[in-house]
Amino acid sequence: MIATISKAKAGIIRTDFVSYSNRAGLRLAACLDHSGELRDRPWVIVAPKYGETKKSNLHLAYHLAANGLNVLRFDHTNHVGESEGPMLDFVLPGAVEDVTASLNFLTANFGVDRVVIVANSLSARCALRAAAQDHRVVKFISVAGVVNLLATMTEIYREDILGQYRQGRRWGITNFLGLELHGDVFLDTLIQSGLHDLAGTISDVQKLQVPLVWFYAERDTWVRRDEVNRVVASNSQARLVLVEAAMHEVRENPRAAEQLFLEIIWSCLEDSPCPADVAGKLAVPNKKLLIEQNRRERERLRRADAPTESETDFWSGYLQKYSILERSSDYQEYLRLVGRLCGPVRPGAAVLDAGCGTGLFGVWVLHEAWKSGELSSLTEPVVYVGLDLTERGLTDAMAKHLTVRQAVPPGVMPGLQYSLVDFDLLDGEKPGGRGLPFLAGTFDLICCSLVLSYLKRPQVLLRELHRVLRPGGILVTSSMKPHCDLSVIYRDSISSQVTVEEIDAGRNLLRAAGKIKLKEEIGHYAFFSQNELATLVGDAGFKLSESHLSLGEQAVVVKATK
Ligand SMILES: C[S@@+](CC[C@H](N)C(=O)[O-])C[C@H]1O[C@@H](n2cnc3c(N)ncnc32)[C@H](O)[C@@H]1O
């Protein structure tokens, strides 16, 4: 087992953009990562996860290439990314065909007849089928692979979607994990191909006559451990590797992801004659090359996958479902933390909520004002200003505020001046654009909760927040973690709901989260680690005082002062 990465830098790694067709005649866009010699080197095909593109495997591919392997990364057809075909037509047998087309491309162009396949989550199920039918695959590596899609879908959606389909229910165009597709065609082809259940997975694993490494994430909510055990037990060459403390989205935990990363590389290398120091060290790719290639691919993706919906429409739709999330215990814990970091709201304080959404923080300020007896006079009112892009959020915020206010007993009406402003925080980023419409030093306290990630240049807003905060004032801001895994939070939100409408709203929220993930992949949104958020805040001139993980450890929250 590899324990460390050596400091030795590999030489130049090149990426060639290539394309080829699958059996249906659709063009696949792919990247070949290599260190110059394409012949006589071992090959690895890395399949993208559902909802992701070849770019998400760039880091892994460059590490493999740095250690003498050639890598083919592709985008699925009828899927996100640069390959041909609309997402609406995505079906799992099509994804199987894409893997076979990739193998054919390598054989036709480079005479390749031995390939290792690495695939993740749902794509592992499709790649496994392709591998089971193809003698060119010499090893199969599954990362958090789905083994029983039927069970996974029931776990996610709290409904037997496939069972209902069999009984005649039709879904039309439906949203599957954040992406719209023809639901009935998707389900029909799923059943026909036998890719939907555990028996089908076991049957494919039994056909695979080569080593199989199955990485199982210890905290996986979507894939059951006992079912993976059964899959692995069905093939004597299969090996189960537990990824400790990891969720289905392994990358949410950088330590677990790093360990997994090394083990995948090692698994790809162990049977291949290669220049890596197999005694325990790996070469690392040049960081500058990796960053440059990442930028190039992100630009290409932005052109290929430009969003069709405006940000205002996107957030309006998202906030409509937010009330479900609000009730989850993880979200309540998050709100309490934000409140604690803000500290007590004093009479006369001016509070800014930048990107206020449905006004939860505004309600917190009202409660704070109410709690303090001194605030029943209007002589020194607290001033709360909420800014947001969407009319939807602002209307909800006002309704919520009025409902809570009505509960305040007569005579103890807290002194609170409440205003909500329709404002695009991106304005300040445009050349000659408006900064925040407030004088320097206006606010005592600023909350900017789960907003920075959705701006193109969050540092511009942070500098403005610094300007409008008074010296000694407090900023509390947060971001979801990179590659966060919200599966547990969403499952808990849905499972605590009682009505059909609530379950539906919870499911819609999960779908919206899929869209956010896609925007993260394409680089429209950027989530920050604890260090990254601390650096952003520090660079804007704030002094960092506390940093925490919250929301089921999927969000970073920092407190800073001016
Ligand atoms: C995840 S929600 C967070 C809402 C609220 N701060 C909370 O923590 O509950 C993100 C919010 O950012 C707002 N937002 C995104 N882009 C914005 C922009 N350019 N200008 C103003 N608000 C924006 C959205 O409308 C949405 O209300």
The ligand as an SDF file (V2000), in Angstrom:
LIG
                    3D

 27 29  0  0  0  0  0  0  0  0999 V2000
  -28.5920   29.2810   -0.1750 C   0  0  0  0  0  0  0  0  0  0  0  0
  -29.5390   30.7120   -0.1390 S   0  0  0  0  0  0  0  0  0  0  0  0
  -29.1650   31.3710    1.4660 C   0  0  0  0  0  0  0  0  0  0  0  0
  -30.2690   32.2490    1.9790 C   0  0  0  0  0  0  0  0  0  0  0  0
  -30.0740   32.7820    3.3920 C   0  0  0  0  0  0  0  0  0  0  0  0
  -28.9300   33.6610    3.4860 N   0  0  0  0  0  0  0  0  0  0  0  0
  -29.9670   31.6220    4.3680 C   0  0  0  0  0  0  0  0  0  0  0  0
  -28.8570   31.3310    4.8310 O   0  0  0  0  0  0  0  0  0  0  0  0
  -30.9910   31.0330    4.6630 O   0  0  0  0  0  0  0  0  0  0  0  0
  -28.6320   31.7940   -1.2130 C   0  0  0  0  0  0  0  0  0  0  0  0
  -29.2620   33.1500   -1.3350 C   0  0  0  0  0  0  0  0  0  0  0  0
  -28.3840   34.0060   -2.0670 O   0  0  0  0  0  0  0  0  0  0  0  0
  -29.1790   34.8230   -2.8970 C   0  0  0  0  0  0  0  0  0  0  0  0
  -28.3680   35.3030   -4.0100 N   0  0  0  0  0  0  0  0  0  0  0  0
  -27.6880   34.5630   -4.9120 C   0  0  0  0  0  0  0  0  0  0  0  0
  -27.0940   35.3790   -5.7950 N   0  0  0  0  0  0  0  0  0  0  0  0
  -27.3970   36.6550   -5.4300 C   0  0  0  0  0  0  0  0  0  0  0  0
  -27.0890   37.9270   -5.9640 C   0  0  0  0  0  0  0  0  0  0  0  0
  -26.3460   38.0590   -7.0520 N   0  0  0  0  0  0  0  0  0  0  0  0
  -27.5780   39.0270   -5.3440 N   0  0  0  0  0  0  0  0  0  0  0  0
  -28.3580   38.9210   -4.2330 C   0  0  0  0  0  0  0  0  0  0  0  0
  -28.6840   37.7290   -3.6890 N   0  0  0  0  0  0  0  0  0  0  0  0
  -28.2130   36.6190   -4.2880 C   0  0  0  0  0  0  0  0  0  0  0  0
  -30.2890   33.9050   -3.3560 C   0  0  0  0  0  0  0  0  0  0  0  0
  -31.4080   34.6000   -3.8730 O   0  0  0  0  0  0  0  0  0  0  0  0
  -30.5900   33.1470   -2.0790 C   0  0  0  0  0  0  0  0  0  0  0  0
  -31.5570   33.8040   -1.3250 O   0  0  0  0  0  0  0  0  0  0  0  0
  1  2  1  0
  2  3  1  0
  2 10  1  0
  3  4  1  0
  4  5  1  0
  5  6  1  0
  5  7  1  0
  7  8  2  0
  7  9  1  0
 10 11  1  0
 11 12  1  0
 11 26  1  0
 12 13  1  0
 13 14  1  0
 13 24  1  0
 14 15  1  0
 14 23  1  0
 15 16  2  0
 16 17  1  0
 17 18  1  0
 17 23  2  0
 18 19  1  0
 18 20  2  0
 20 21  1  0
 21 22  2  0
 22 23  1  0
 24 25  1  0
 24 26  1  0
 26 27  1  0
M  CHG  2   2   1   9  -1
M  END
$$$$
